């Protein structure tokens, strides 16, 4: 048996080994534990880094196993679907998570529908992408990747902003397209004046191919410095004030160099904080309107210039500048037709080379005379598109080429009657014809030029007519005083004479009455021309009117004999034969002369004294000349006083009527009386008609005087009838001026109505020469008087050159033989022949014939022998007062 100590000795080594083993085992376990903890720590650190990495990804990430349980998701996933992180711990099923999303309002569809959709997607093996529109309005893009073990990993990205940004981009692209369609300039600038947005219109005019080329540029990159500075100042003002600029006109020169006008509006842009961060502008091209305004304003200005009689050269210059302002590279020119009608003279060409306008000044009108000369010749527009190769310019092309003119379009300027006034031309520096707009402008400019030229010609004619006689072209009374005043000033300075010659044609009225006014006019023109030929160019020949002329002999020597020689030459020239139609006659003149300084020192005095001398020449039997003498003015003064007294005579009742009986040669019976006016002058006593009637005719007072005679004669005749005297006719003379009055018939009718006298007891006497002045008018008037019942007789028959063919148409009852044929009828065979012929003529025409101025028995005997019907004259009775007529007819003795 083993002893206790032996067992103990034997057991000791065994225990030591176990202890060592245990120690080794413990040490190994600790090492393993340390390694495990280190591995776990490492894994935890990796997992933490993985979670940190996943949590910092901007997309939501989730991992699901084949049982649809959540393995892992990041914080962004929870944020996207608005689920608390504690509700997204691993192990949560997809169904639970969908319910949480529905509750949070972040699900795209119902739970069952979503689970079915997710399973269908996961059944595949390929990557799938889709977008989900959540019920809260956001858009989520999902990228789903199935895993081989049946699970999946998916990313979820909120692309709401990206979608919005893409929409903005799409909208911006659409907006750019839209604004590019706008024909106006449209742009946005920042506060530094840089373009942020620009449309195609402004980009194109700025010389940019794309709108994007404008971005970042400023006006200083596009325009001249001064223009850019102006735009910058305006825009800075808008940005500072916050007040928009509305419809302001701005001028821009585009990249091609063309000037354009715009109506611009610039409005400040504000953000949500109301801060200004830029401006938007829009500019509408108003160039066409500005041109139209310029054209309209120019038209108004030119028409005003025409209306205010501005110089023609100024009007045409303004017109050319207006036409040129409407076009580019065009130069306007006006050439005026000269007086001879065969050449064109410079009118206006403000932009053509001066040397060129001088070279073509005076170009002839004719074929192949350039565009202008040919247009005037053809009276139609001539368009030359290429001066260098057109045959019309063969002789002038080198001249035009020297100044760069390559085409010329010429249009004749015509008056409203179709006469050529000039030519309007447009020159171009390029080879081409006019456009439609240019053609319209040519038509407008040509019309305005025609108006201006016609107005100037009319003004010239009016000015000429105002200072010249229309018939003869001589200066008239308006110009006479100026010419005479200038001549007197010269004579004062150089101690010379000025001679005023007053010329009055003798018996000119007879020419008018017998041959007509046309013949009279021809005579006046002929005489005027002859007088002009006999004086010097420095002298002045004036027609005062009618048949009166005045000659101002300038710078005359102080020698009457030399002046007389000039007058003799004038007188001889006037007296040369004149052929007027079939008639050849000689004219004579009565001439009066007054000279400065001896006969007067003022124009009025010299004219008055020359006129007085002329009347003195008439008194000496006409066809002579008389120098002025002071006594001539005495008679002129008497004539003036007579005119003034005559004007007051009617108002003062100074006129009275005498009556001369008319007797039937067979019975001796008084059947009529002729009313003869007398003037009971307050200082000169009773005046016969010859003393004042000529003056009354000169001053037109003959009309109211004749009217008074008519009324008084009718009244007196009716008074005689009312007094019981036998009815008889009262004869009243009608002057030429009265007969031409339009209301003569009314005046006669009024005299009859007022007096109550029957028309058959009134006879009007008209002279033969009066009737012959206008036969048609005379016959018409006499027929109207006859229709009233008034009788008509021809006074002074035999002196007015009436033809038998005319006489037979006159509605007259009697012929009165002029007393010039009665005075010597007893002894003068010629007077006897005329008187007997008139008597026979009257009887053959069933007219009564009365002889006036019968004073002797021999005259009465001849008239009775030749069967004259009636007589009037001193042989029976002189003119007597109305009371004496009553006594004569009643048989009472006269006073």
C-alpha positions in Angstrom: 0.0 0.0 0.0 1.0 3.3 -0.9 1.6 5.4 1.9 0.1 8.9 2.3 3.3 10.6 1.7 4.0 8.4 -1.3 0.6 9.3 -2.6 1.2 12.9 -1.9 4.6 12.7 -3.6 3.1 10.9 -6.5 0.2 13.5 -6.8 2.4 16.6 -6.7 3.7 16.6 -10.2 0.3 15.8 -11.6 -1.2 18.9 -9.8 1.6 21.0 -11.2 0.8 20.1 -14.7 -2.8 20.8 -14.3 -2.1 24.1 -12.9 0.2 24.8 -15.7 -2.4 23.7 -18.2 -5.1 25.7 -16.5 -2.8 28.6 -16.5 -2.1 28.1 -20.2 -5.8 27.7 -20.9 -6.6 30.8 -19.0 -4.0 32.7 -20.8 -5.2 31.4 -24.1 -8.8 32.4 -23.3 -7.8 35.8 -22.4 -5.9 36.1 -25.6 -8.9 34.9 -27.6 -11.2 37.2 -25.6 -8.9 40.1 -26.3 -8.7 39.3 -29.9 -12.5 38.9 -30.1 -13.1 42.1 -28.3 -10.6 43.7 -30.6 -12.4 42.2 -33.6 -15.7 43.3 -32.3 -14.4 46.8 -31.7 -12.9 46.8 -35.1 -16.2 45.7 -36.6 -18.1 48.1 -34.5 -15.8 50.9 -35.6 -16.3 49.8 -39.2 -20.0 49.5 -38.8 -20.0 53.0 -37.2 -17.9 54.3 -40.1 -20.3 52.6 -42.5 -23.4 54.0 -40.7 -21.7 57.4 -40.6 -20.9 57.2 -44.3 -24.4 56.0 -45.1 -26.0 58.7 -42.9 -24.0 61.4 -44.6 -25.1 60.4 -48.1 -27.6 62.9 -49.5 -29.7 60.1 -50.8 -31.9 57.8 -48.6 -30.6 54.2 -48.5 -32.3 51.1 -47.2 -31.4 47.4 -47.1 -34.1 44.7 -46.9 -33.7 40.9 -46.5 -35.6 38.2 -48.4 -38.3 38.3 -45.7 -38.9 42.0 -46.4 -37.3 43.0 -43.1 -35.3 46.1 -42.7 -31.6 45.4 -42.3 -30.4 49.0 -42.3 -31.4 52.5 -43.4 -29.8 55.9 -43.1 -31.0 59.1 -41.5 -31.8 60.7 -45.0 -34.3 57.8 -45.6 -36.1 58.6 -42.4 -36.1 62.4 -43.3 -37.4 61.8 -46.8 -40.4 59.9 -45.5 -40.7 61.9 -42.3 -40.5 58.8 -40.0 -38.9 58.9 -36.6 -35.6 56.9 -36.5 -36.8 54.7 -33.6 -39.6 53.4 -35.9 -37.0 52.3 -38.5 -35.0 49.9 -36.4 -33.7 46.7 -38.1 -36.3 44.0 -38.2 -39.2 46.3 -39.2 -41.2 44.8 -42.1 -41.8 46.7 -45.3 -45.5 46.6 -44.6 -45.0 48.3 -41.2 -42.8 51.0 -42.7 -45.4 51.6 -45.5 -48.1 52.1 -42.9 -45.8 54.7 -41.1 -45.4 56.5 -44.5 -49.1 56.6 -45.1 -49.6 58.0 -41.6 -46.9 60.6 -42.3 -48.5 61.5 -45.7 -45.4 60.5 -47.6 -46.6 57.4 -49.5 -47.1 57.5 -53.2 -50.0 54.9 -53.0 -52.0 52.6 -50.8 -50.3 50.0 -48.7 -51.4 46.9 -50.7 -50.7 48.5 -54.0 -47.3 49.6 -52.9 -46.3 46.2 -51.5 -47.5 44.5 -54.7 -45.5 47.0 -56.8 -42.3 46.5 -54.7 -42.5 42.8 -54.8 -43.0 42.9 -58.6 -40.0 45.1 -58.9 -37.9 42.8 -56.6 -38.8 39.7 -58.5 -36.5 40.8 -61.2 -32.8 40.8 -61.2 -32.0 44.1 -63.0 -31.7 47.6 -61.7 -34.9 49.7 -61.8 -35.4 53.4 -61.6 -38.7 55.3 -61.2 -40.1 58.4 -59.6 -42.8 58.5 -57.0 -45.0 61.6 -56.5 -45.8 61.7 -52.8 -49.1 62.9 -51.5 -47.4 65.9 -49.9 -46.4 67.1 -53.3 -42.8 66.0 -53.4 -41.1 63.9 -56.1 -38.8 61.0 -55.1 -36.6 59.2 -57.5 -36.0 55.5 -56.5 -33.2 53.3 -57.7 -33.9 49.6 -56.8 -31.3 46.8 -56.9 -32.4 43.2 -56.2 -29.9 41.0 -54.2 -29.1 37.3 -54.9 -30.5 36.2 -51.5 -33.9 37.7 -52.3 -33.3 40.9 -50.5 -32.7 44.4 -52.0 -30.9 47.6 -51.6 -32.6 50.9 -52.8 -31.7 54.6 -52.9 -34.3 57.3 -52.5 -33.6 60.9 -53.7 -35.9 63.9 -53.2 -35.7 65.5 -56.6 -38.5 68.0 -56.0 -36.1 71.0 -56.3 -34.3 69.5 -59.2 -37.6 69.0 -61.0 -38.5 72.6 -60.2 -35.1 73.7 -61.4 -35.5 71.7 -64.6 -38.9 73.3 -65.0 -37.4 76.7 -64.5 -34.8 75.8 -67.1 -37.4 74.6 -69.5 -39.5 77.7 -68.8 -36.4 79.9 -69.3 -35.7 78.2 -72.6 -39.4 78.7 -73.5 -39.2 82.3 -72.3 -36.1 83.0 -74.4 -37.9 81.6 -77.4 -40.9 83.7 -76.6 -39.0 87.0 -76.2 -37.0 86.3 -79.3 -40.2 86.5 -81.2 -40.8 90.0 -79.9 -39.7 92.5 -82.6 -39.0 95.1 -80.0 -35.8 95.3 -78.0 -36.2 93.4 -74.7 -33.5 93.0 -72.0 -32.7 92.7 -68.3 -29.6 94.3 -66.8 -28.1 94.0 -63.3 -27.2 97.0 -61.2 -23.9 97.3 -62.9 -25.5 97.7 -66.3 -24.5 94.2 -67.5 -26.9 92.3 -69.7 -28.5 89.4 -67.9 -31.2 88.7 -70.5 -31.4 89.9 -74.1 -33.7 89.0 -77.0 -32.8 88.3 -80.6 -33.8 91.8 -81.8 -31.3 93.7 -79.7 -28.6 91.1 -80.1 -28.9 91.2 -83.9 -28.8 95.0 -84.1 -25.8 94.9 -81.7 -24.0 92.7 -84.2 -24.2 89.5 -82.1 -25.0 86.1 -83.6 -26.6 84.7 -80.4 -28.4 86.2 -77.5 -26.0 84.5 -75.2 -23.2 86.7 -76.6 -24.9 89.6 -75.0 -24.8 88.3 -71.5 -22.3 90.1 -69.3 -21.8 93.0 -71.8 -22.6 96.6 -71.1 -23.6 99.6 -73.3 -19.9 100.6 -73.4 -19.2 97.4 -75.3 -21.9 98.2 -77.9 -22.1 102.0 -78.4 -19.9 105.0 -78.7 -18.7 106.3 -75.3 -20.9 109.4 -75.2 -24.0 107.4 -76.1 -23.2 104.6 -73.7 -22.6 107.2 -70.9 -26.0 108.8 -71.7 -27.7 105.4 -71.4 -25.8 104.6 -68.2 -26.8 107.8 -66.6 -30.4 107.3 -67.4 -30.4 103.7 -66.0 -28.5 104.8 -62.9 -31.2 107.4 -62.3 -33.9 104.7 -62.5 -32.0 102.4 -60.1 -31.4 105.2 -57.6 -34.9 106.7 -57.7 -36.8 103.5 -58.1 -39.0 105.4 -60.6 -39.5 103.9 -64.0 -38.7 105.7 -67.3 -41.8 105.4 -69.5 -41.9 105.9 -73.3 -38.9 108.2 -73.6 -37.4 108.6 -77.1 -33.8 107.5 -77.6 -31.6 107.5 -80.6 -29.4 104.5 -81.2 -26.8 103.7 -83.9 -26.8 100.0 -84.6 -23.9 97.8 -85.5 -24.4 98.5 -89.3 -24.1 102.2 -88.6 -27.8 102.9 -89.2 -29.5 105.4 -86.9 -32.7 104.3 -85.3 -35.2 106.0 -82.9 -36.8 104.0 -80.1 -39.5 104.6 -77.6 -37.9 103.1 -74.4 -39.4 102.0 -71.1 -37.0 101.0 -68.3 -38.4 99.6 -65.0 -36.5 98.7 -61.8 -36.6 95.0 -60.7 -37.2 94.3 -57.0 -36.9 91.1 -55.0 -39.2 89.8 -52.2 -37.4 92.2 -49.8 -38.3 95.1 -52.1 -34.6 95.7 -52.9 -33.7 96.7 -56.4 -31.4 94.2 -58.1 -31.6 95.3 -61.7 -33.9 96.7 -64.4 -35.9 95.4 -67.3 -36.2 97.4 -70.5 -38.2 97.3 -73.7 -37.7 99.6 -76.6 -40.0 99.9 -79.6 -38.5 101.0 -82.9 -40.2 104.3 -83.9 -37.9 105.2 -86.7 -40.6 104.9 -89.3 -42.9 107.1 -87.1 -40.1 109.6 -86.5 -39.5 109.7 -90.2 -43.2 110.2 -90.8 -43.3 112.9 -88.1 -40.2 114.5 -89.7 -41.9 114.3 -93.0 -45.2 115.8 -91.7 -43.4 118.5 -89.7 -41.2 119.2 -92.7 -44.3 119.4 -94.9 -45.9 121.9 -92.5 -42.8 124.0 -92.3 -42.4 124.0 -96.1 -46.1 124.9 -96.6 -45.8 127.6 -94.0 -42.7 128.9 -95.9 -44.7 128.9 -99.1 -47.7 130.6 -97.5 -45.5 133.3 -95.9 -43.7 133.9 -99.2 -40.3 132.7 -98.1 -37.6 133.0 -100.9 -38.0 130.1 -103.4 -34.4 129.0 -102.9 -35.0 128.6 -99.2 -38.1 126.6 -99.7 -36.5 124.3 -102.2 -33.4 123.9 -100.1 -35.6 122.9 -97.1 -37.5 120.5 -99.3 -34.4 118.8 -100.6 -33.1 118.4 -97.0 -36.4 116.9 -96.0 -36.3 114.4 -98.8 -32.8 113.4 -98.0 -33.6 112.9 -94.3 -36.0 110.1 -95.3 -33.4 108.1 -97.2 -29.8 106.9 -97.0 -27.2 107.6 -99.6 -29.6 109.8 -101.7 -29.0 113.5 -102.8 -31.8 115.7 -104.0 -31.7 118.4 -106.6 -34.1 120.9 -108.2 -33.5 122.6 -111.6 -35.8 125.3 -112.7 -36.8 126.0 -116.3 -35.6 129.4 -117.4 -37.7 132.1 -119.1 -36.7 130.9 -122.6 -38.0 127.4 -121.8 -34.9 125.8 -123.2 -32.5 125.5 -120.3 -32.5 124.3 -116.7 -31.0 126.5 -114.0 -29.9 125.6 -110.5 -32.6 125.8 -107.9 -31.5 123.8 -104.9 -29.1 120.9 -104.2 -27.8 121.2 -100.6 -25.9 117.9 -100.6 -24.6 117.7 -104.1 -21.0 118.8 -104.8 -20.9 122.5 -105.5 -18.7 122.0 -108.5 -21.1 119.5 -110.0 -24.2 121.8 -109.5 -22.2 124.6 -111.2 -21.3 122.4 -114.1 -24.9 121.3 -114.8 -26.4 124.8 -114.2 -27.9 125.9 -117.6 -28.1 122.4 -119.1 -30.2 122.3 -122.2 -33.6 120.7 -122.4 -33.6 118.0 -125.0 -33.1 114.3 -125.8 -30.0 112.6 -124.5 -29.3 115.6 -122.1 -28.9 113.4 -119.0 -31.8 112.5 -116.9 -33.0 116.0 -116.1 -32.8 117.6 -119.6 -34.5 114.5 -121.1 -37.2 114.4 -118.4 -38.1 118.1 -119.1 -38.0 117.4 -122.8 -40.2 114.2 -122.6 -42.4 115.7 -119.8 -42.2 112.3 -118.1 -40.0 110.7 -115.4 -36.6 109.4 -116.6 -35.0 106.6 -114.4 -31.3 106.0 -115.1 -30.1 103.1 -112.9 -26.5 103.2 -114.3 -25.2 106.5 -115.4 -22.0 105.0 -116.8 -23.8 102.8 -119.3 -26.9 104.7 -120.2 -26.9 106.5 -123.6 -28.7 109.5 -122.1 -25.6 110.2 -120.1 -23.1 109.6 -122.8 -21.8 113.2 -122.8 -22.0 113.7 -119.0 -21.2 110.4 -117.4 -17.6 111.2 -116.6 -18.7 114.4 -114.8 -21.1 112.4 -112.6 -18.6 109.6 -112.0 -16.1 112.1 -110.7 -18.3 112.8 -107.8 -19.5 109.2 -107.2 -23.0 109.6 -108.6 -24.0 106.3 -110.2 -27.7 106.6 -110.7 -30.1 109.5 -111.3 -33.9 109.5 -111.2 -35.5 112.6 -112.7 -39.1 113.7 -112.6 -40.5 116.8 -114.4 -42.2 119.4 -112.1 -45.4 120.3 -113.8 -47.9 123.2 -113.1 -51.5 122.4 -112.5 -52.0 123.2 -116.2 -49.4 120.7 -117.2 -46.6 123.2 -118.1 -43.0 122.2 -117.2 -41.7 124.3 -114.3 -38.4 122.4 -113.7 -37.1 119.0 -112.8 -36.6 117.2 -109.5 -33.8 114.6 -109.4 -32.5 112.1 -106.9 -28.9 110.9 -107.2 -27.7 107.6 -105.6 -24.1 106.5 -105.1 -25.1 102.9 -106.1 -26.3 101.4 -109.3 -30.0 100.8 -108.9 -33.5 102.1 -109.5 -35.8 103.7 -106.9 -37.7 101.6 -104.4 -41.4 101.9 -103.9 -40.9 104.1 -100.9 -38.5 106.3 -102.8 -40.9 106.6 -105.7 -43.6 107.8 -103.3 -41.2 110.3 -101.9 -40.3 111.5 -105.4 -44.0 112.0 -106.1 -44.6 113.9 -102.9 -41.4 116.1 -103.3 -42.3 116.9 -107.0 -45.8 118.0 -106.0 -44.5 120.3 -103.2 -41.8 121.7 -105.5 -44.5 122.4 -108.1 -46.6 124.2 -105.5 -43.7 126.3 -104.4 -42.6 127.2 -107.9 -46.1 128.0 -109.0 -46.6 130.2 -105.9 -43.4 132.1 -106.6 -44.4 132.6 -110.3 -47.8 133.7 -109.2 -46.3 136.1 -106.7 -44.0 137.5 -109.4 -47.0 137.9 -111.7 -49.0 139.6 -108.9 -46.1 141.9 -108.1 -45.6 142.6 -111.8 -49.4 143.3 -112.2 -49.4 145.4 -109.1 -46.7 147.6 -110.6 -47.4 147.1 -114.3 -50.3 147.5 -116.7 -51.7 144.1 -117.7 -52.5 145.1 -121.3 -49.2 146.8 -122.3 -46.8 145.5 -119.7 -45.7 149.1 -118.9 -45.2 150.3 -115.3 -48.5 151.6 -113.8 -49.4 154.4 -111.4 -48.1 152.5 -108.4 -44.6 152.4 -109.9 -44.7 155.9 -111.4 -44.3 157.8 -108.1 -41.2 155.7 -107.1 -39.5 156.2 -110.5 -40.3 159.9 -110.6 -39.1 160.4 -107.1 -35.8 158.7 -108.0 -35.4 160.9 -111.1 -36.0 164.1 -109.0 -33.4 163.1 -106.5 -30.9 162.5 -109.3 -31.7 165.8 -110.9 -31.3 167.6 -107.6 -27.8 166.1 -107.1 -26.5 166.8 -110.6 -28.4 170.0 -111.5 -30.4 168.4 -114.3 -34.1 168.4 -115.4 -36.8 165.8 -115.1 -39.5 166.1 -117.7 -43.0 164.6 -117.2 -44.9 164.0 -120.4 -48.7 163.4 -120.1 -50.1 161.8 -123.3 -53.8 161.3 -124.0 -54.9 159.7 -127.3 -57.4 161.7 -129.2 -60.8 160.3 -130.0 -59.9 156.9 -128.6 -63.5 156.3 -127.5 -64.5 156.5 -131.1 -62.2 153.6 -131.9 -63.7 151.5 -129.1 -67.3 152.4 -130.1 -66.8 151.7 -133.8 -64.2 148.9 -134.1 -64.7 147.3 -130.7 -62.6 147.0 -127.5 -60.2 144.4 -129.0 -59.2 146.9 -131.7 -58.8 149.6 -129.0 -56.6 147.3 -127.0 -54.4 146.6 -130.0 -54.1 150.3 -130.6 -53.0 150.9 -127.0 -50.4 148.1 -127.2 -49.0 149.5 -130.5 -48.8 153.0 -129.2 -47.2 151.8 -126.0 -44.5 150.0 -127.9 -43.8 153.0 -130.2 -43.4 155.3 -127.2 -40.9 152.9 -125.5 -38.9 152.7 -128.7 -38.5 156.5 -128.8 -37.1 156.9 -125.3 -34.0 155.7 -123.6 -33.7 152.7 -121.3 -33.3 155.0 -118.4 -36.6 156.7 -119.1 -39.9 155.4 -117.8 -43.1 154.9 -119.9 -46.3 154.4 -117.7 -49.8 153.7 -118.6 -52.2 155.3 -116.2 -55.3 153.7 -117.5 -57.6 154.0 -120.4 -55.8 155.9 -123.2 -53.5 157.9 -120.9 -49.7 157.5 -120.7 -47.0 159.3 -118.7 -43.4 159.4 -119.8 -40.7 160.3 -117.3 -37.7 161.6 -119.2 -34.7 161.0 -116.8 -31.6 163.1 -116.6 -32.7 165.8 -119.1 -30.5 168.7 -120.2 -31.7 172.2 -119.2 -32.7 172.8 -122.8 -36.3 173.1 -124.0 -35.4 172.6 -127.6 -33.8 169.2 -127.0 -36.9 168.1 -125.0 -39.0 169.3 -127.9 -37.1 167.0 -130.3 -37.9 164.0 -128.1 -41.5 165.0 -128.0 -41.7 165.4 -131.7 -40.3 161.9 -132.2 -42.9 160.5 -129.8 -45.7 162.4 -131.5 -44.5 161.2 -134.9 -44.3 157.6 -133.8 -47.8 157.7 -132.4 -49.1 159.2 -135.7 -47.7 156.4 -137.8 -50.5 154.3 -139.5 -51.9 151.4 -137.5 -53.5 148.4 -139.2 -56.4 147.1 -137.0 -58.0 144.2 -138.8 -59.4 145.5 -142.1 -59.0 149.1 -140.9 -56.0 151.3 -141.3 -56.0 154.4 -139.3 -53.7 157.1 -137.7 -53.8 157.9 -134.0 -53.1 161.4 -132.7 -52.4 162.5 -129.1 -52.7 165.5 -126.9 -49.5 165.9 -125.0 -48.7 168.0 -121.9 -45.2 168.7 -120.5 -44.0 169.8 -117.1 -40.4 169.9 -116.0 -38.5 169.8 -112.7 -37.7 172.2 -111.2 -39.4 175.1 -112.9 -42.9 173.5 -113.1 -42.8 171.7 -109.8 -40.5 170.0 -107.3 -42.6 167.1 -106.2 -44.0 164.1 -108.1 -47.6 165.1 -107.5 -47.1 168.7 -108.6 -45.3 167.7 -111.8 -48.0 165.1 -112.7 -50.8 167.6 -112.0 -49.1 170.3 -114.1 -48.4 168.0 -117.0 -52.0 166.9 -116.9 -53.2 170.5 -117.0 -50.9 171.2 -120.0 -52.4 168.1 -121.7 -55.9 169.5 -121.3 -54.6 172.8 -122.7 -53.4 170.8 -125.8 -56.9 169.4 -126.2 -58.4 172.9 -126.1 -56.0 173.9 -128.9 -57.6 171.3 -131.2 -55.8 168.1 -130.1 -52.8 166.5 -132.0 -50.3 168.9 -130.4 -48.2 169.3 -127.3 -48.1 172.1 -124.8 -45.6 173.1 -122.1 -47.1 173.9 -118.7 -48.0 177.5 -117.9 -49.4 178.5 -114.4 -52.7 179.7 -115.8 -53.6 176.1 -116.7 -54.1 175.3 -113.1 -56.8 177.9 -112.7 -59.2 175.9 -114.9 -58.2 172.7 -113.1 -59.1 174.3 -109.8 -62.4 175.4 -111.1 -63.1 171.8 -112.2 -62.3 170.5 -108.7 -64.6 173.1 -107.1 -67.3 172.1 -109.5 -67.0 168.5 -108.5 -67.3 169.3 -104.9 -70.4 171.5 -105.4 -72.0 168.9 -107.6 -71.7 166.3 -104.8 -73.8 168.5 -102.6 -76.3 169.7 -105.2 -78.7 166.8 -104.8 -78.9 167.1 -101.1 -79.5 170.8 -101.3 -82.2 170.4 -104.0 -80.4 172.7 -106.4 -81.5 170.9 -109.6 -84.6 171.7 -111.5 -86.1 170.5 -114.8 -87.0 172.6 -117.9 -89.1 171.1 -120.6 -88.8 171.7 -124.4 -92.0 170.9 -126.4 -91.9 168.4 -129.3 -94.3 169.4 -132.2 -96.1 167.4 -134.9 -95.0 169.0 -138.2 -98.3 168.2 -139.8 -100.7 169.4 -137.1 -98.6 171.7 -135.1 -99.8 169.9 -132.0 -97.5 169.5 -129.0 -97.5 165.8 -128.3 -94.4 165.5 -126.0 -91.9 167.4 -124.0 -88.2 166.6 -123.3 -87.0 167.0 -119.7 -83.8 169.0 -119.6 -81.9 169.5 -116.3 -80.7 172.8 -115.0 -78.5 173.5 -112.0 -79.5 176.5 -109.9 -75.9 177.0 -108.6 -75.8 179.1 -105.3 -73.1 181.4 -106.6 -73.0 181.0 -110.4 -76.7 181.1 -111.1 -78.6 178.8 -113.5 -76.2 176.4 -115.3 -77.0 174.5 -118.5 -76.2 170.8 -118.7 -73.1 171.3 -120.7 -71.5 173.1 -117.7 -71.8 170.2 -115.3 -73.0 166.9 -117.0 -69.4 166.0 -118.3 -68.1 166.4 -114.7 -71.0 164.3 -113.4 -70.2 161.5 -115.8 -66.5 161.6 -114.8 -67.3 161.3 -111.0 -70.2 158.8 -111.5 -72.6 161.3 -110.0 -74.6 161.0 -113.2 -76.4 157.9 -111.9 -78.1 159.5 -108.8 -78.7 162.7 -110.9 -80.3 160.7 -113.7 -82.4 158.9 -111.2 -83.7 162.2 -109.8 -84.5 163.4 -113.3 -86.5 160.3 -114.0 -88.6 160.5 -110.9 -89.1 164.2 -111.2 -90.2 164.0 -114.9 -92.7 161.2 -114.2 -94.1 163.1 -111.2 -94.5 166.3 -113.2 -96.2 164.6 -116.1 -98.7 162.9 -113.8 -99.3 166.2 -112.1 -100.1 167.8 -115.4 -102.5 165.0 -116.2 -104.1 165.4 -112.8 -104.5 169.1 -113.5 -106.6 168.3 -116.6 -104.1 168.9 -119.3 -104.2 166.6 -122.3 -102.0 163.5 -121.8 -98.6 163.7 -123.4 -95.3 161.9 -123.3 -92.3 163.1 -121.3 -88.9 162.3 -122.8 -85.9 161.6 -120.5 -82.3 161.2 -121.6 -80.5 158.1 -120.2 -76.7 158.3 -119.9 -74.3 155.5 -120.8 -73.5 154.9 -117.1 -77.2 154.7 -116.2 -78.0 152.4 -119.1 -75.3 149.9 -117.9 -76.7 149.8 -114.3 -78.0 146.3 -113.5 -81.1 147.7 -111.8 -82.1 150.2 -114.5 -85.4 148.4 -115.1 -86.2 148.4 -111.4 -85.4 152.2 -111.2 -87.7 153.0 -114.1 -90.5 150.8 -112.7 -90.0 152.5 -109.3 -90.3 156.0 -110.8 -93.5 155.0 -112.6 -95.0 153.3 -109.5 -94.1 156.2 -107.1 -95.6 158.8 -109.5 -98.5 156.8 -110.7 -97.7 157.7 -114.4 -98.7 155.1 -117.0 -95.6 153.7 -118.7 -96.9 154.7 -122.2 -96.4 158.3 -121.3 -92.7 157.9 -120.6 -90.1 157.8 -123.4 -86.4 157.1 -122.7 -83.8 158.6 -125.1 -80.6 156.6 -125.7 -77.8 157.7 -127.9 -76.8 155.7 -131.0 -73.2 155.3 -129.8 -74.4 153.9 -126.5 -76.3 151.2 -128.2 -73.4 150.3 -130.5 -71.0 149.6 -127.6 -72.8 146.3 -126.8 -75.6 145.7 -129.2 -76.8 142.4 -127.6 -76.9 143.9 -124.1 -78.6 147.1 -125.4 -81.3 145.2 -127.3 -82.0 143.0 -124.2 -82.3 146.0 -122.0 -84.6 147.9 -124.5 -86.8 144.8 -124.8 -87.2 144.8 -121.0 -88.1 148.5 -121.0 -90.6 147.9 -123.8 -92.2 145.1 -121.8 -92.9 147.7 -119.1 -94.7 149.8 -121.7 -92.0 152.5 -121.9 -91.2 153.9 -125.3 -87.6 154.2 -126.6 -86.1 156.6 -129.0 -82.6 156.9 -130.5 -81.0 160.3 -129.8 -78.3 161.9 -132.0 -79.0 159.5 -134.8 -76.5 159.6 -137.6 -73.4 160.0 -135.3 -73.0 156.5 -133.9 -72.2 154.4 -137.0 -75.0 151.9 -136.5 -75.6 149.5 -139.4 -79.0 148.9 -141.0 -78.8 145.2 -140.0 -78.5 146.3 -136.4 -81.0 149.1 -136.6 -83.8 146.8 -137.6 -83.4 144.8 -134.4 -83.8 147.8 -132.1 -87.1 147.9 -130.3 -87.5 151.7 -130.8 -90.4 154.0 -131.7 -88.5 157.1 -132.9 -85.3 158.4 -134.5 -84.0 161.8 -133.6 -81.9 163.4 -136.2 -78.8 165.0 -134.6 -78.9 168.8 -134.7 -75.4 168.8 -136.3 -77.2 167.7 -139.5 -80.0 170.4 -139.0 -77.8 173.5 -138.5 -76.9 174.0 -142.2 -79.6 171.9 -143.7 -81.0 174.8 -145.8 -77.7 175.3 -147.6 -75.5 172.2 -147.1 -76.3 169.5 -149.6 -74.5 166.8 -147.5 -76.6 167.6 -144.5 -79.7 167.6 -146.7 -78.8 164.1 -148.0 -78.2 162.7 -144.6 -81.4 164.2 -143.2 -83.6 163.0 -146.1 -82.0 159.6 -145.9 -82.8 159.3 -142.2 -86.3 160.4 -142.7 -86.8 157.9 -145.5 -85.1 155.1 -143.4 -87.4 155.8 -140.5 -90.5 155.7 -142.6 -89.4 152.4 -144.2 -88.9 150.9 -140.8 -92.2 152.3 -139.5 -90.5 154.6 -137.1 -91.3 158.2 -136.4 -88.6 160.7 -137.2 -88.0 163.9 -135.2 -85.5 166.6 -135.9 -83.9 168.5 -133.0 -82.3 171.9 -133.0 -84.8 173.4 -135.5 -84.5 177.2 -135.3 -85.4 178.7 -138.7 -88.2 178.7 -141.2 -86.0 177.3 -143.9 -85.2 174.3 -141.7 -88.9 173.7 -141.1 -89.7 174.0 -144.8 -87.1 171.4 -145.7 -88.4 169.0 -143.0 -92.0 169.4 -144.2 -91.0 169.0 -147.8 -89.2 165.7 -146.9 -92.2 164.4 -144.8 -90.4 164.6 -141.5 -92.8 163.7 -138.7 -91.8 165.9 -135.8 -89.5 168.7 -134.7 -88.0 170.2 -131.6 -86.2 173.5 -131.2 -86.2 177.2 -130.6 -88.3 177.7 -133.7 -91.2 176.6 -131.6 -90.0 177.1 -128.1 -86.9 177.1 -126.0 -86.9 174.9 -122.9 -89.2 176.4 -120.3 -90.3 175.7 -116.7 -93.1 173.4 -115.8 -95.6 176.2 -115.0 -94.9 177.7 -118.5 -95.7 174.4 -120.1 -99.0 174.4 -118.3 -99.7 177.9 -119.6 -98.6 176.9 -123.1 -100.9 173.9 -123.3 -103.8 175.7 -121.7 -103.5 178.7 -124.1 -102.6 181.2 -121.4 -99.9 183.8 -122.1 -96.5 182.9 -120.8 -94.3 185.2 -118.7 
